[in-house]
Amino acid sequence: MKKKSVTKILLSVMVLVVSIALCACGGDKNTKSSETDNSSSEKTTETAAASQTETPAGDSEASCLVFGMTQEVGSVDPHMDTDAATRGVLFNVFEGLVKPTSTGDIIPAVASDYTISDDATVYTFTLRDGITFHDDNPVTVEDVKYSLERSAEMDGESSALSVISEITIVDDKTIQLTLAEPNSEFIYNLSIAVLEQANDADQSGNPIGTGPFRITGFAEGQYLELEKYEGYWNTELDYIDKAKFKFIADAQTAFLELQAGTIDALQYLTYDQVEALTDDYNVIESTMMLVHGFFLNNQYGPLQDERVRQALNYAVDRDAINDFLFNGKSRIIQTHAYPTITAWYNADTEGTYSYDVEKAKELLAEAGYADGFELEITVPSSYTQHVNTAEIIAEQLAAAGITVKLNLVEWSTWLSDVYQGRDYQSTIIGFDISSLSPATWYKRYYSTSSNDFTNFSDAEYDSIYEQAIATVDHDEKYELYGQLQKMIADKAASVFIEDPADFIAMNKKYTGYTTYPVSAIDLSLVQVAE
């Protein structure tokens, strides 16, 4: 790779998948909430939750955190969210029967406790005493049943709740879920937001949850405002009064606002940006909990041959990408797995491929492509991390005789054409953890799965996956998921690169920011520094 090209790429590196920042806080009882249609930022609907009087920007207090994002919230209806940024923000507003912790465990939320039958087919939940929605109405078992059925219907066949065969209201505090088949991981799927049934007609226009914050204002493409919900069930928490997520389309502009002090926090900084910060900020170093990879359409021409896919794995220098983009701070991976979740990670997959151009050429020749071939990489143009990675990989593949054409598209086009339509040759993208259940991670490579967008198909893989889902024995489940990870690597389903380093900057006037293994920007743990 030419140093000149790498330098050019480095100079263009900005903030990664999403950035967060907050600006002056304040609500307005006439604040509008946008529709989920992103075609026009002027299209709005009335938000009944926005009941606060307007606070002038200059009156922002230290207890009002200002946090900026380069990717806006897609919808304030939690059953409609499709991206990590939206899930991260709405983590503060909505809760399910259970919720994840920063350590990757599950704790009761709307429920106070639960039991699971020995065969993992019956899950029984008891509602928390006195728990209310943000409009102060009590949460009922009918609301829980409604929410589960609504989420399942909206997600269709892909719903993690499709395994439920019956929902039984035992009494006014108890609800029981019966599964069609044993599933010891099902508890991880029950962080799905509990919504108020009486609000059915306006869940996206009048968002009402049970979380530590309630929404007081939302303008599409501009901001989302929150305030502390005084009726929150966890009275032990002492956290900031107000927050505002400000949507800043340009990553460099967001960083400049951070430097200027007009926002207080920013996520997904580059290493160079961290180095440029003053002592006014604390920097939390973590990983994005993201499978960042060069994903391959296994049904496209040359990529149908396992040897070609393996050749691409040898031709990509993962360490170089890590060094150039993250100063070597990322965790290199070679399968679809999250190494920080050690309970399910198969470390034996590490080292499956080394950077070996000659080996790549040898495999290509065996597959009948001694002279190489042309390959298009479709990349969402709004994600600088992915564009820069594609540029580096294009140079690396050229050394093995593969000619790369970059196809930069808008995010909406990527979703419709690549992810949903599977009309692509290869792409650069990252997958976060939408659920702590490993079954959801490896369903992505199950041949009949609706989200198997790489078109990976292997009968042995399907069989092992089905066994892993069926067993309730943890050790057996661990072994089976380990086998799936190894198969994904050995059969070169795609080229897995890294779990990228994540640098989060926060003004020192705030403390307590904590990272999670799932998409969660948890402001309920943030306090004003003494």
Phi and psi in degrees as a GROMACS rama.xvg file:
@    title "Ramachandran Plot"
@    xaxis  label "Phi"
@    yaxis  label "Psi"
@TYPE xy
-75.2774  131.979  LYS-2
-60.3412  -37.0865  LYS-3
-59.4395  -42.7515  LYS-4
-67.0827  -40.2753  SER-5
-63.7436  -40.913  VAL-6
-61.1447  -42.5133  THR-7
-60.7199  -40.9616  LYS-8
-65.1287  -43.7953  ILE-9
-60.4378  -39.5469  LEU-10
-66.2265  -24.3076  LEU-11
-93.5874  -4.46034  SER-12
-68.5946  126.112  VAL-13
-122.073  -149.273  MET-14
-72.5542  153.899  VAL-15
-90.2371  -132.427  LEU-16
-54.4918  -49.45  VAL-17
-143.345  156.103  VAL-18
-126.526  148.956  SER-19
-124.774  142.291  ILE-20
-153.186  155.32  ALA-21
-121.422  150.35  LEU-22
-125.229  -176.649  CYS-23
-47.605  132.122  ALA-24
-94.3101  150.875  CYS-25
161.829  146.305  GLY-26
-116.689  175.644  GLY-27
-146.749  128.383  ASP-28
-61.2611  -12.6092  LYS-29
-104.695  13.1579  ASN-30
-58.0194  141.357  THR-31
-98.4937  152.334  LYS-32
-119.336  130.212  SER-33
-75.9266  157.554  SER-34
-73.4542  166.258  GLU-35
-74.4698  -16.0053  THR-36
-68.1409  119.719  ASP-37
-90.223  11.2379  ASN-38
-72.1667  -20.4626  SER-39
-149.615  125.277  SER-40
-73.7459  -7.94967  SER-41
-90.327  -9.27186  GLU-42
-83.4835  115.141  LYS-43
-137.37  160.542  THR-44
-130.415  157.964  THR-45
-67.3863  134.805  GLU-46
-107.079  108.837  THR-47
-67.3812  -23.7743  ALA-48
-71.1176  -16.8229  ALA-49
-82.8317  86.7462  ALA-50
-116.137  9.05895  SER-51
-90.9388  149.276  GLN-52
-74.2914  152.299  THR-53
-68.8413  137.339  GLU-54
-111.154  123.739  THR-55
-57.5794  144.75  PRO-56
-56.2735  -36.6354  ALA-57
-72.9685  -8.87228  GLY-58
-95.4174  9.47819  ASP-59
-59.2368  129.331  SER-60
-98.385  169.639  GLU-61
-62.5051  -26.1151  ALA-62
-77.6494  -2.5934  SER-63
-104.173  104.516  CYS-64
-81.4532  137.691  LEU-65
-115.465  113.728  VAL-66
-127.911  127.724  PHE-67
-111.932  143.925  GLY-68
-130.336  136.404  MET-69
-84.875  -15.8915  THR-70
-112.647  123.484  GLN-71
-77.5661  162.211  GLU-72
-68.6444  128.494  VAL-73
-74.4402  -36.6087  GLY-74
-161.974  149.442  SER-75
-93.6347  5.87261  VAL-76
-89.7721  109.167  ASP-77
-65.4397  -20.211  PRO-78
-80.838  -5.67817  HIS-79
-105.592  -7.8984  MET-80
-65.8102  144.953  ASP-81
-130.917  -2.30935  THR-82
-134.783  161.581  ASP-83
-63.3673  -38.1107  ALA-84
-61.7756  -46.1057  ALA-85
-63.856  -45.0543  THR-86
-61.4148  -39.1104  ARG-87
-62.4014  -42.6768  GLY-88
-72.4246  -46.7395  VAL-89
-72.7212  -8.84259  LEU-90
-55.6783  -29.139  PHE-91
-79.1924  -17.6721  ASN-92
-106.505  -38.1682  VAL-93
-119.819  150.568  PHE-94
-138.923  157.428  GLU-95
-104.928  -168.105  GLY-96
-57.384  -35.4092  LEU-97
-130.51  169.097  VAL-98
-145.436  152.698  LYS-99
-77.4954  155.404  PRO-100
-107.322  173.507  THR-101
-67.9459  -16.2118  SER-102
-96.5595  0.856983  THR-103
90.1813  7.76918  GLY-104
-86.4896  174.93  ASP-105
-119.341  132.883  ILE-106
-127.677  155.109  ILE-107
-62.1477  147.496  PRO-108
-130.762  -90.6606  ALA-109
-63.2166  -34.2453  VAL-110
-86.0513  149.741  ALA-111
-91.1407  -27.0991  SER-112
-163.804  169.935  ASP-113
-156.083  161.536  TYR-114
-132.04  151.656  THR-115
-125.013  129.94  ILE-116
-64.6054  158.837  SER-117
-58.8339  -32.1082  ASP-118
-91.4337  6.59231  ASP-119
57.1723  39.1327  ALA-120
-115.675  -15.3551  THR-121
-126.73  120.399  VAL-122
-113.798  123.335  TYR-123
-118.784  129.192  THR-124
-122.849  141.631  PHE-125
-111.575  126.9  THR-126
-68.5879  148.331  LEU-127
-69.7201  137.241  ARG-128
-62.5696  131.332  ASP-129
73.7526  7.87559  GLY-130
-71.6175  138.28  ILE-131
-131.681  160.659  THR-132
-81.3198  171.998  PHE-133
-65.391  -15.074  HIS-134
-94.1785  11.5094  ASP-135
72.99  6.4624  ASP-136
-77.2857  143.357  ASN-137
-69.302  147.269  PRO-138
-81.4321  130.943  VAL-139
-116.047  164.86  THR-140
-65.705  -28.0595  VAL-141
-65.1046  -36.4951  GLU-142
-64.2199  -40.0582  ASP-143
-64.5878  -47.6453  VAL-144
-60.3397  -45.6767  LYS-145
-57.6485  -45.201  TYR-146
-65.189  -42.955  SER-147
-64.6023  -43.2635  LEU-148
-67.9849  -38.3606  GLU-149
-65.1323  -45.9545  ARG-150
-63.0051  -43.4318  SER-151
-62.6681  -41.8031  ALA-152
-65.8663  -40.3505  GLU-153
-69.2171  -34.0792  MET-154
-83.3811  -19.9126  ASP-155
67.7596  -143.848  GLY-156
-63.5876  -23.6053  GLU-157
-81.0958  -4.57524  SER-158
-65.0331  135.372  SER-159
-68.3085  -15.0567  ALA-160
-88.3833  -1.41025  LEU-161
-64.9435  -16.0196  SER-162
-76.5851  -12.7204  VAL-163
-71.0078  126.074  ILE-164
-98.4735  -24.3  SER-165
-158.279  138.968  GLU-166
-116.047  119.976  ILE-167
-116.969  124.794  THR-168
-86.4111  108.663  ILE-169
-76.0706  -47.8721  VAL-170
-156.666  -170.358  ASP-171
-73.651  -0.200782  ASP-172
-125.464  -7.77011  LYS-173
-126.566  134.883  THR-174
-133.521  141.28  ILE-175
-124.426  132.2  GLN-176
-111.367  123.145  LEU-177
-107.555  129.094  THR-178
-97.1917  151.245  LEU-179
-71.4853  -21.2592  ALA-180
-153.504  157.135  GLU-181
-58.9648  137.935  PRO-182
-155.327  97.846  ASN-183
-75.8624  -8.72335  SER-184
-97.0757  -1.5415  GLU-185
-60.5276  -28.489  PHE-186
-57.0552  -31.5928  ILE-187
-66.6274  -21.9256  TYR-188
-85.7896  -5.28022  ASN-189
-95.2114  22.6866  LEU-190
-86.891  3.80061  SER-191
-58.8306  132.562  ILE-192
-57.4782  134.734  ALA-193
-88.5821  123.909  VAL-194
-116.182  161.701  LEU-195
-83.1092  119.667  GLU-196
-59.3092  -34.9882  GLN-197
-65.3935  -15.4464  ALA-198
-99.5661  17.3555  ASN-199
-53.6539  -39.1304  ASP-200
-73.9078  -11.9692  ALA-201
-142.205  41.6496  ASP-202
-64.9778  -31.2947  GLN-203
-90.1511  -16.7058  SER-204
-99.2526  -23.6236  GLY-205
-135.923  73.23  ASN-206
-67.8286  121.028  PRO-207
-129.214  117.168  ILE-208
-120.741  -161.745  GLY-209
-124.102  4.8953  THR-210
-75.8909  -178.235  GLY-211
-68.5994  -18.2071  PRO-212
-126.26  150.163  PHE-213
-116.217  151.089  ARG-214
-79.6274  129.017  ILE-215
-112.517  -9.24213  THR-216
-171.502  142.597  GLY-217
-150.194  119.682  PHE-218
-122.185  119.858  ALA-219
-53.5699  128.574  GLU-220
75.1493  2.96366  GLY-221
-121.744  -60.6998  GLN-222
-162.008  164.567  TYR-223
-137.348  123.77  LEU-224
-105.367  142.687  GLU-225
-131.113  153.899  LEU-226
-138.989  153.056  GLU-227
-58.5124  132.217  LYS-228
-91.6781  111.266  TYR-229
-67.0765  -18.8519  GLU-230
-93.2874  13.2517  GLY-231
-62.1019  139.886  TYR-232
-63.6449  -31.5414  TRP-233
-88.3513  88.415  ASN-234
-76.0064  -5.74933  THR-235
-79.5385  -16.1002  GLU-236
-79.888  137.334  LEU-237
-124.679  105.183  ASP-238
-138.768  177.27  TYR-239
-59.424  154.187  ILE-240
-82.3492  -37.901  ASP-241
-141.183  155.096  LYS-242
-151.292  155.3  ALA-243
-144.009  120.12  LYS-244
-86.7398  118.487  PHE-245
-104.346  127.838  LYS-246
-92.0065  117.666  PHE-247
-122.154  107.552  ILE-248
-61.556  -37.2225  ALA-249
-93.1093  124.007  ASP-250
-63.6417  -40.1343  ALA-251
-67.7417  -37.0996  GLN-252
-61.5881  -40.4281  THR-253
-60.889  -42.986  ALA-254
-66.6977  -37.7345  PHE-255
-64.2703  -36.8587  LEU-256
-65.7076  -37.6593  GLU-257
-61.1844  -47.5756  LEU-258
-62.1422  -34.6777  GLN-259
-80.0475  -12.3267  ALA-260
85.9272  8.37453  GLY-261
-82.7218  -13.5679  THR-262
-128.162  156.222  ILE-263
-102.032  -21.7193  ASP-264
-146.072  148.266  ALA-265
-151.349  133.945  LEU-266
-105.572  161.255  GLN-267
61.4323  46.6789  TYR-268
-76.257  154.344  LEU-269
-82.793  163.781  THR-270
-63.5706  -38.6323  TYR-271
-62.9006  -36.2158  ASP-272
-68.1418  -38.6566  GLN-273
-59.5411  -43.4417  VAL-274
-64.2222  -25.897  GLU-275
-86.705  -7.64938  ALA-276
-75.4686  153.332  LEU-277
-86.3272  -179.844  THR-278
-75.4257  3.683  ASP-279
-77.0131  -4.64447  ASP-280
-125.45  142.931  TYR-281
-93.183  141.526  ASN-282
-116.311  120.46  VAL-283
-95.5558  123.291  ILE-284
-100.959  126.645  GLU-285
-148.682  -164.427  SER-286
-118.577  163.127  THR-287
-78.8213  -3.98278  MET-288
50.6289  54.1702  MET-289
-134.051  133.299  LEU-290
-88.1174  97.8608  VAL-291
-92.257  121.611  HIS-292
-150.21  168.818  GLY-293
-100.615  91.6992  PHE-294
-86.5567  138.988  PHE-295
-116.114  136.722  LEU-296
-80.5389  102.095  ASN-297
-65.4995  -8.84351  ASN-298
-101.917  3.93515  GLN-299
-89.4173  122.439  TYR-300
23.9307  -114.503  GLY-301
-57.8215  -29.1703  PRO-302
-74.0882  -6.95544  LEU-303
-68.8846  -23.2698  GLN-304
-86.0588  120.193  ASP-305
-56.1977  -34.2008  GLU-306
-66.1739  -34.4861  ARG-307
-67.3994  -43.12  VAL-308
-64.9847  -37.0539  ARG-309
-66.7036  -38.2891  GLN-310
-59.8314  -42.2782  ALA-311
-61.8954  -36.4004  LEU-312
-64.6735  -36.7319  ASN-313
-74.9484  -27.8883  TYR-314
-80.9044  -16.0019  ALA-315
-94.757  125.947  VAL-316
-93.2216  95.0096  ASP-317
-62.8858  -41.6669  ARG-318
-62.1751  -36.5582  ASP-319
-65.6968  -42.0228  ALA-320
-62.0175  -44.56  ILE-321
-60.8761  -45.4307  ASN-322
-63.5717  -45.4142  ASP-323
-69.5335  -40.0925  PHE-324
-95.6235  -28.6835  LEU-325
-130.965  15.1756  PHE-326
56.0587  32.35  ASN-327
75.7503  12.166  GLY-328
-88.7309  -12.4963  LYS-329
-76.1519  163.555  SER-330
-100.386  114.826  ARG-331
-67.871  135.976  ILE-332
-130.833  159.33  ILE-333
-135.652  21.7224  GLN-334
-155.247  174.53  THR-335
-85.6013  88.6764  HIS-336
-158.994  162.931  ALA-337
-114.611  102.201  TYR-338
-61.2989  -24.4982  PRO-339
-75.1661  -17.1971  THR-340
-92.0025  79.5655  ILE-341
-64.0223  -23.5054  THR-342
-62.0992  -21.8831  ALA-343
-127.224  9.43083  TRP-344
-95.68  131.549  TYR-345
-98.2547  97.1371  ASN-346
-67.4011  -14.7872  ALA-347
-66.5529  -15.2705  ASP-348
-74.5798  -19.7584  THR-349
-66.8545  135.69  GLU-350
84.4445  8.73212  GLY-351
-58.05  -39.1943  THR-352
-127.9  139.851  TYR-353
-110.085  166.869  SER-354
-77.6023  109.452  TYR-355
-148.942  93.2447  ASP-356
-64.1155  -38.4495  VAL-357
-65.2419  -39.6613  GLU-358
-64.0688  -38.8077  LYS-359
-61.0611  -46.0284  ALA-360
-62.6749  -38.8674  LYS-361
-63.2863  -44.3867  GLU-362
-67.2605  -38.7798  LEU-363
-62.4608  -40.959  LEU-364
-63.985  -42.4724  ALA-365
-60.5683  -33.9672  GLU-366
-84.8095  -0.680827  ALA-367
92.8165  18.174  GLY-368
-124.392  49.0315  TYR-369
-60.3411  -29.3939  ALA-370
-94.3434  10.3903  ASP-371
78.8524  -168.497  GLY-372
-161.315  171.8  PHE-373
-96.8582  141.683  GLU-374
-139.615  131.248  LEU-375
-98.4713  132.255  GLU-376
-110.537  112.908  ILE-377
-89.8895  126.691  THR-378
-131.558  134.441  VAL-379
-67.3023  118.465  PRO-380
-66.9563  -20.8254  SER-381
-78.773  -7.77759  SER-382
-107.568  99.0317  TYR-383
-57.8964  -39.4178  THR-384
-56.1801  -44.625  GLN-385
-71.9771  -39.4775  HIS-386
-63.0747  -45.8662  VAL-387
-64.8927  -39.1246  ASN-388
-62.8095  -42.4881  THR-389
-61.7702  -39.0342  ALA-390
-65.1751  -40.6661  GLU-391
-67.0151  -45.5956  ILE-392
-63.0232  -35.7043  ILE-393
-58.2175  -42.6358  ALA-394
-68.61  -38.941  GLU-395
-67.5825  -41.2875  GLN-396
-68.7768  -28.8642  LEU-397
-59.6312  -32.9212  ALA-398
-66.7045  -22.0695  ALA-399
-97.4246  4.29899  ALA-400
93.0231  10.2536  GLY-401
-99.2338  124.931  ILE-402
-92.964  120.862  THR-403
-104.679  136.898  VAL-404
-115.893  124.883  LYS-405
-88.2226  131.768  LEU-406
-119.7  98.4753  ASN-407
-87.7594  127.235  LEU-408
-132.027  162.492  VAL-409
-71.0481  157.548  GLU-410
-58.682  -42.6365  TRP-411
-62.0481  -36.6825  SER-412
-68.5288  -40.1107  THR-413
-60.6863  -45.3697  TRP-414
-61.2073  -45.3531  LEU-415
-75.7275  -42.9173  SER-416
-86.2093  -45.4136  ASP-417
-85.3835  -61.0689  VAL-418
-71.2994  -45.5686  TYR-419
-88.4466  -42.9614  GLN-420
-86.7577  -16.2158  GLY-421
55.2006  30.1087  ARG-422
-99.2591  81.7224  ASP-423
-166.22  168.181  TYR-424
-102.381  -48.2503  GLN-425
-154.869  164.76  SER-426
-155.558  161.725  THR-427
-114.081  124.543  ILE-428
-157.499  171.794  ILE-429
-131.288  141.707  GLY-430
-115.175  121.586  PHE-431
-88.917  -178.697  ASP-432
-94.8936  108.133  ILE-433
-84.0088  -19.7614  SER-434
-147.694  147.282  SER-435
-79.2891  0.107951  LEU-436
-80.8282  118.301  SER-437
-58.1225  -26.3871  PRO-438
-57.7501  -34.9455  ALA-439
-71.8815  -29.2073  THR-440
-70.3599  -44.5651  TRP-441
-91.4109  -7.50801  TYR-442
-65.8414  -20.9572  LYS-443
-62.3672  -17.3148  ARG-444
-117.257  8.27294  TYR-445
-77.475  127.886  TYR-446
-58.9726  -30.1401  SER-447
-100.01  7.94934  THR-448
-73.3973  140.673  SER-449
-68.6778  -20.2421  SER-450
-106.194  19.6801  ASN-451
-80.9611  67.0371  ASP-452
-72.7211  -13.6694  PHE-453
-84.9763  -4.50991  THR-454
58.9838  30.7982  ASN-455
-70.7437  133.563  PHE-456
-143.85  119.418  SER-457
-150.777  122.013  ASP-458
-63.0461  -39.5431  ALA-459
-65.7016  -41.0326  GLU-460
-59.5291  -47.6015  TYR-461
-57.6989  -41.0642  ASP-462
-66.265  -44.6639  SER-463
-66.602  -38.0924  ILE-464
-60.7687  -44.18  TYR-465
-63.7077  -37.7261  GLU-466
-65.4008  -40.5855  GLN-467
-64.2077  -38.1352  ALA-468
-68.0974  -39.0842  ILE-469
-74.6982  -33.7567  ALA-470
-75.2995  145.677  THR-471
-107.906  1.42643  VAL-472
-83.8906  119.751  ASP-473
-62.7874  -44.0132  HIS-474
-63.3208  -41.5668  ASP-475
-66.4339  -39.8954  GLU-476
-63.1724  -42.955  LYS-477
-59.69  -44.2379  TYR-478
-63.4835  -43.2742  GLU-479
-67.6278  -42.0893  LEU-480
-65.7609  -33.2022  TYR-481
-63.3102  -38.2629  GLY-482
-64.8264  -40.9544  GLN-483
-62.386  -42.7331  LEU-484
-60.7938  -41.5015  GLN-485
-67.0362  -38.331  LYS-486
-65.2937  -42.2167  MET-487
-59.2093  -38.9718  ILE-488
-72.6685  -52.5142  ALA-489
-62.5968  -38.5188  ASP-490
-87.8747  3.4459  LYS-491
51.5834  54.0477  ALA-492
-55.8817  -34.7687  ALA-493
-159.478  -172.467  SER-494
-108.419  103  VAL-495
-88.1264  134.724  PHE-496
-109.907  -60.0688  ILE-497
-164.562  161.377  GLU-498
-98.7725  103.88  ASP-499
-63.9236  147.75  PRO-500
-64.3619  146.016  ALA-501
-127.787  122.892  ASP-502
-113.177  120.246  PHE-503
-112.728  124.013  ILE-504
-103.741  135.803  ALA-505
-139.605  134.324  MET-506
-54.3329  138.487  ASN-507
-66.6987  -5.80399  LYS-508
-75.698  -4.10858  LYS-509
-122.908  148.698  TYR-510
-134.251  165.17  THR-511
97.5213  -1.18265  GLY-512
-63.9437  130.915  TYR-513
-126.918  137.52  THR-514
-88.9735  156.411  THR-515
-128.149  157.649  TYR-516
-79.397  -5.07922  PRO-517
-120.507  171.964  VAL-518
-70.4591  104.841  SER-519
-154.931  118.956  ALA-520
-105.475  83.1904  ILE-521
-82.7937  101.405  ASP-522
-86.4721  -6.51825  LEU-523
-73.3268  -9.80281  SER-524
-102.988  -3.6119  LEU-525
-90.2673  132.584  VAL-526
-126.429  162.151  GLN-527
-77.355  128.459  VAL-528
-64.9128  142.533  ALA-529
